[in-house]
């Protein structure tokens, strides 16, 4: 999910709506509330955040440093006007990119994807056997052929691969896919999504790469 920090609810809501159209969960939060939230939230919930967008709010450099203390997720600042001093200060505070507004959400996703390529390699993909998953919005591939998935299942697969090497709980997956603040959906829906995903993976690959253990959670086998 994406966290949008902006003191103007209408602006945060606009970006949240745009991200939702692209299949990405998000939540808008004011700066003061965010400072309180980041000080209290668990490491597991922090890991569910794919990127932070900092819009119009005070103490943006302070917020950037707070994020960097808790998360390695991409941090983008959205500027309405260019100021070299502000831009340099934001980069010094740990921001990954400063973007001039207006900017389309697809460009934001592309910029986050470019930042993630530094983590997942120049090609921005992870390969497990004959399964190849991209982190730039492209459909995964299985046995060299396109492997289209519904957006929820694809995002679950991407999240599991981002967390490769450790187990994640149903709650962590739910927070990553549906958002930390979505109270309108029961998190048990994740079990249904994963069941369907595992059947499709087994059909295409001949085996199920997702390992699950009761009370411990899920992981992608290496």
C-alpha positions in Angstrom: 0.0 0.0 0.0 1.0 3.7 -0.4 0.8 6.3 2.4 0.0 9.8 1.2 1.0 12.5 3.6 -0.8 15.8 2.9 -2.7 18.2 5.0 -5.3 18.8 2.2 -7.7 15.9 2.3 -9.0 16.6 -1.1 -5.5 16.3 -2.6 -4.7 13.1 -0.8 -8.1 11.7 -1.7 -7.5 12.5 -5.4 -4.2 10.5 -5.4 -5.8 7.7 -3.4 -8.6 7.4 -6.0 -6.1 7.4 -8.9 -4.0 4.7 -7.2 -7.1 2.6 -6.5 -7.9 2.7 -10.3 -4.4 1.2 -10.9 -5.1 -1.6 -8.4 -2.9 -0.1 -5.6 -4.3 0.4 -2.1 -3.5 3.7 -0.3 -4.4 5.9 2.6 -4.2 9.7 3.0 -3.0 11.0 6.4 -2.3 14.5 7.7 1.3 15.3 8.9 0.5 15.5 12.6 -1.5 12.3 12.6 1.3 10.6 10.6 4.0 11.6 13.2 1.9 9.9 15.9 1.2 6.9 13.7 4.8 6.2 12.7 5.9 6.3 16.3 3.4 3.7 17.3 2.9 1.3 14.4 4.6 -2.1 14.4 7.4 -3.2 12.2 5.1 -5.7 10.5 2.7 -2.9 9.5 5.5 -0.7 8.3 6.7 -3.5 6.0 3.2 -3.4 4.4 3.9 0.1 3.0 5.3 0.0 -0.5 6.0 3.7 -0.8 5.4 7.1 0.9 4.2 10.2 -0.9 4.8 13.5 0.9 2.7 16.4 -0.4 1.8 19.8 1.0 2.6 19.7 4.8 5.0 21.2 7.2 8.3 19.8 8.3 8.7 17.6 5.2 12.4 17.0 5.9 11.5 15.9 9.5 8.9 13.5 8.2 11.4 12.1 5.7 13.9 11.4 8.4 11.2 9.7 10.6 10.3 7.5 7.7 13.9 6.6 7.0 14.4 5.5 10.6 11.6 3.0 10.2 11.4 2.0 6.6 13.5 1.4 3.4 10.4 1.9 1.2 10.7 4.6 -1.6 9.9 8.1 -0.4 8.7 10.6 -3.0 8.0 14.3 -2.4 5.5 16.1 -4.6 6.4 19.8 -5.2 4.0 22.5 -6.5 6.9 24.9 -7.2 10.6 24.4 -7.7 13.0 25.4 -5.0 16.6 24.2 -5.3 17.2 24.6 -1.5 14.1 22.7 -0.6 14.9 19.9 -3.1 18.5 19.6 -1.8 17.2 19.5 1.8 14.7 16.8 1.0 17.4 14.6 -0.7 19.7 15.1 2.3 16.8 14.0 4.6 16.6 10.7 2.7 13.9 11.3 0.0 14.4 9.1 -3.1 12.8 11.5 -5.6 11.3 14.9 -5.8 8.5 15.3 -8.4 7.0 18.5 -9.8 3.2 18.5 -9.7 0.9 17.9 -11.4 1.9 14.3 -11.9 -0.1 11.3 -13.0 -0.3 8.3 -10.7 1.1 6.1 -13.4 4.3 8.2 -13.4 4.4 7.9 -9.6 4.2 4.1 -9.9 6.8 4.1 -12.7 9.2 6.2 -10.5 8.6 3.8 -7.5 9.3 0.9 -9.8 12.6 2.5 -11.0 13.7 2.9 -7.3 12.8 -0.7 -6.5 14.9 -1.9 -9.4 17.9 -0.9 -7.3 16.7 -3.4 -4.7 15.6 -6.2 -7.0 18.2 -5.8 -9.7 18.5 -3.8 -12.9 15.7 -5.8 -14.5 13.3 -5.2 -11.7 12.2 -8.8 -11.5 12.5 -12.0 -9.3 12.7 -15.5 -10.8 11.8 -18.6 -8.9 12.3 -21.6 -11.1 10.2 -21.1 -14.2 8.2 -18.3 -12.5 9.2 -14.7 -13.2 7.6 -11.8 -11.4 8.1 -8.1 -12.4 7.7 -5.1 -10.1 6.9 -2.5 -12.7 3.2 -3.4 -13.3 3.8 -6.1 -16.0 2.1 -9.5 -15.7 4.2 -12.3 -14.4 5.5 -15.1 -16.6 5.4 -18.9 -16.1 7.5 -21.3 -18.3 8.3 -18.3 -20.5 4.6 -17.5 -21.2 2.4 -14.7 -19.9 0.8 -15.7 -16.6 -2.1 -13.2 -16.2 -3.6 -12.9 -12.7 -6.4 -10.9 -11.1 -4.8 -7.8 -9.5 -5.3 -9.0 -5.9 -3.6 -12.3 -6.6 -0.8 -10.6 -8.5 -0.1 -8.2 -5.6 -0.1 -11.1 -3.1 2.5 -12.9 -5.3 4.6 -9.7 -5.5 4.4 -9.1 -1.8 5.5 -12.7 -1.0 8.5 -12.3 -3.3 9.4 -9.0 -1.7 9.4 -10.8 1.6 11.2 -13.8 0.2 13.2 -15.7 2.8 10.8 -15.0 5.7 7.3 -15.8 6.6 4.5 -13.3 6.6 1.1 -13.5 8.3 -2.3 -13.3 6.8 -2.7 -9.9 8.4 0.5 -8.6 6.9 -0.6 -9.7 3.4 -4.0 -8.1 3.9 -2.5 -4.8 5.0 -0.2 -4.8 2.0 -3.0 -5.6 -0.5 -6.0 -3.9 1.0 -4.4 -1.2 3.1 -3.7 -0.7 6.8 -6.9 1.3 7.4 -9.5 -0.7 5.4 -12.1 -1.9 7.9 -14.8 -2.7 5.3 -13.2 -6.0 4.1 -12.7 -9.1 6.3 -9.0 -10.1 6.2 -10.1 -13.8 5.8 -10.6 -12.9 2.1 -6.8 -13.4 1.8 -7.2 -17.1 2.4 -9.5 -17.3 -0.6 -7.1 -15.3 -2.8 -4.1 -17.4 -1.8 -6.0 -20.7 -2.4 -6.9 -19.6 -5.9 -3.3 -18.3 -6.5 -1.8 -21.6 -5.4 -4.0 -23.7 -7.6 -3.0 -21.5 -10.6 0.7 -21.7 -9.8 0.5 -25.5 -9.4 -1.3 -25.8 -12.7 1.2 -23.7 -14.6 4.4 -24.8 -12.8 3.6 -28.3 -11.8 4.2 -27.5 -8.2 3.1 -24.9 -5.6 5.9 -22.6 -4.5 4.0 -21.1 -1.6 4.6 -22.8 1.7 2.2 -22.2 4.5 2.3 -23.2 8.2 -0.5 -22.7 10.7 0.2 -19.8 13.0 3.4 -19.0 11.3 2.2 -17.7 7.9 3.2 -17.9 4.3 6.4 -17.8 2.3 7.7 -18.5 -1.2 10.1 -21.4 -1.2 13.5 -20.6 -2.6 
